[in-house]
Amino acid sequence: MIFIYHDFGGTHTTSMAAAYHLKKLPYNRRLHKDEVLNIKYFNKITKHDAGKLIFHGKDDNDNLVYTLGRRKNKYVSKSLEELATLLQKEFKLKEKIIISNTSPTVPIIMTIGGFLAKGLNINSLGTPLLTFGAKQCCFQIKDLVLYTKKTSISIDKGVVVLNNKQFK
């Protein structure tokens, strides 16, 4: 299976989702500032990385885990779905592909922090807001990842797109 977590920038909630998916973060408590800042790719992806699939690793079941920053383009997940379906149909790709949107978990404080840190390059203000926001939404992201994993098993389709609006 291939998991792709995506959102606007591909660096905050997606990196957290990948880390939870790969069991690199604790599931049983709120994250600490240092844990947030040490998440691979957290606040390190730039707008120049938009549209790139970033590989995070293989999970316990040898499933591949990727993240994607889609920027303003809301059609990226639809394009991924179409491409994955084409690959499965025309080239007999056997891998199930799960495309999971982490955007609904983003609190406003994280949006502001991301704009300051990534948009205006004011990390001294943006990074503390990002870490605060990450600590605030970590349980929703963890639940989103658990839901994504559970759904990947229960749905018998080659390509599954999860909008995750219930995690808002």
C-alpha positions as CSV (number, residue, x, y, z in Angstrom):
1,M,0.0,0.0,0.0
2,I,1.0,3.6,-0.5
3,F,-0.1,6.4,1.8
4,I,0.0,10.0,0.8
5,Y,-0.8,12.7,3.4
6,H,-1.3,16.1,1.8
7,D,-2.2,19.7,2.8
8,F,-1.4,23.2,1.6
9,G,2.3,23.4,2.4
10,G,3.2,19.8,3.1
11,T,5.5,20.6,6.0
12,H,3.5,20.8,9.2
13,T,0.4,18.6,9.7
14,T,1.6,16.2,6.9
15,S,5.0,15.7,8.5
16,M,3.3,15.1,11.8
17,A,0.9,12.6,10.2
18,A,3.8,10.7,8.6
19,A,5.6,10.6,11.9
20,Y,2.5,9.3,13.7
21,H,2.0,6.8,10.9
22,L,5.6,5.5,11.2
23,K,5.3,5.4,15.0
24,K,7.9,8.0,15.6
25,L,5.7,10.1,17.9
26,P,4.0,9.0,21.1
27,Y,0.3,8.2,20.8
28,N,-0.6,8.5,24.5
29,R,0.1,12.2,25.3
30,R,0.4,15.7,24.0
31,L,3.7,16.5,22.2
32,H,6.5,18.6,23.6
33,K,8.0,21.5,21.8
34,D,11.3,19.6,21.1
35,E,9.4,16.6,19.8
36,V,7.6,18.8,17.3
37,L,10.7,20.6,16.2
38,N,12.5,17.3,15.6
39,I,9.8,15.8,13.3
40,K,11.4,15.1,10.0
41,Y,10.6,17.9,7.5
42,F,8.5,19.9,10.0
43,N,8.8,23.5,8.8
44,K,11.6,22.5,6.4
45,I,9.6,22.1,3.1
46,T,9.4,25.3,1.0
47,K,7.0,26.5,-1.7
48,H,9.6,25.3,-4.2
49,D,8.8,21.7,-3.0
50,A,5.1,22.1,-3.9
51,G,3.9,19.1,-5.9
52,K,6.8,16.9,-4.9
53,L,6.1,13.6,-3.2
54,I,8.3,13.4,-0.1
55,F,9.2,9.9,1.1
56,H,9.1,9.5,4.9
57,G,9.6,5.7,5.2
58,K,8.0,2.3,5.4
59,D,5.6,1.4,8.1
60,D,5.5,-1.9,10.1
61,N,3.6,-3.5,7.1
62,D,6.1,-2.3,4.5
63,N,3.6,0.3,3.3
64,L,5.2,3.4,1.8
65,V,4.5,6.8,3.4
66,Y,4.7,10.0,1.5
67,T,3.6,13.6,2.0
68,L,2.7,16.3,-0.5
69,G,2.3,20.1,-0.4
70,R,-0.4,21.0,-2.9
71,R,-0.4,24.8,-2.3
72,K,-3.6,26.4,-3.5
73,N,-4.4,23.8,-6.0
74,K,-7.4,21.9,-4.7
75,Y,-7.3,19.6,-7.7
76,V,-4.0,17.9,-6.8
77,S,-5.7,15.0,-4.9
78,K,-8.1,14.5,-7.8
79,S,-5.1,14.4,-10.2
80,L,-3.4,11.9,-7.9
81,E,-6.5,9.8,-7.8
82,E,-6.8,9.8,-11.6
83,L,-3.1,9.0,-12.1
84,A,-3.2,6.1,-9.6
85,T,-6.3,4.7,-11.2
86,L,-4.7,4.9,-14.6
87,L,-1.5,3.1,-13.4
88,Q,-3.6,0.4,-11.7
89,K,-5.8,-0.1,-14.8
90,E,-3.3,0.3,-17.7
91,F,-0.1,-1.1,-16.0
92,K,-1.7,-3.5,-13.6
93,L,-0.3,-1.7,-10.5
94,K,-1.4,-3.8,-7.6
95,E,-0.7,-1.3,-4.8
96,K,-3.7,0.3,-3.1
97,I,-3.1,4.0,-2.8
98,I,-4.5,6.0,0.1
99,I,-4.7,9.8,-0.4
100,S,-5.4,11.5,3.0
101,N,-6.0,15.3,3.5
102,T,-4.6,16.6,6.8
103,S,-5.8,20.2,6.2
104,P,-8.9,19.9,8.4
105,T,-6.7,19.4,11.5
106,V,-4.9,22.8,11.0
107,P,-5.7,25.3,13.8
108,I,-5.7,29.0,13.0
109,I,-2.7,29.6,15.1
110,M,-0.7,27.1,12.9
111,T,-1.9,28.9,9.8
112,I,-0.7,32.2,11.2
113,G,2.6,30.6,12.3
114,G,3.1,29.0,8.9
115,F,2.4,32.3,7.1
116,L,4.9,34.1,9.3
117,A,7.6,31.4,9.1
118,K,7.3,30.3,5.5
119,G,5.5,33.2,3.8
120,L,7.3,36.1,5.4
121,N,10.4,34.3,6.6
122,I,9.9,35.5,10.2
123,N,10.8,32.3,12.0
124,S,11.3,34.0,15.3
125,L,7.5,34.7,15.4
126,G,6.2,31.9,13.3
127,T,8.0,28.9,14.8
128,P,6.7,29.3,18.3
129,L,3.1,29.6,16.9
130,L,3.7,26.6,14.8
131,T,4.9,24.5,17.7
132,F,2.0,25.7,19.8
133,G,-0.5,24.8,17.0
134,A,1.2,21.4,16.5
135,K,0.8,20.6,20.2
136,Q,-2.8,21.8,20.0
137,C,-3.8,19.6,17.1
138,C,-1.6,16.5,17.7
139,F,-4.5,14.4,18.9
140,Q,-6.6,15.2,15.9
141,I,-3.7,14.3,13.6
142,K,-3.1,11.0,15.5
143,D,-6.8,10.2,15.2
144,L,-6.7,11.1,11.4
145,V,-3.8,8.7,10.9
146,L,-5.5,5.9,12.8
147,Y,-8.7,6.5,10.8
148,T,-6.6,6.5,7.5
149,K,-5.0,3.2,8.4
150,K,-8.3,1.6,9.4
151,T,-10.1,2.9,6.3
152,S,-7.3,1.6,4.1
153,I,-8.0,-1.9,5.3
154,S,-11.8,-1.7,5.3
155,I,-12.4,-0.2,1.8
156,D,-11.8,-2.6,-1.1
157,K,-10.9,0.0,-3.8
158,G,-7.6,0.5,-5.5
159,V,-7.5,4.2,-4.8
160,V,-9.0,5.8,-1.7
161,V,-9.3,9.5,-1.2
162,L,-10.0,10.8,2.3
163,N,-11.1,14.4,2.7
164,N,-11.3,14.0,6.5
165,K,-13.7,16.9,7.1
166,Q,-14.8,15.2,10.3
167,F,-11.4,16.2,11.9
168,K,-12.1,19.9,11.7
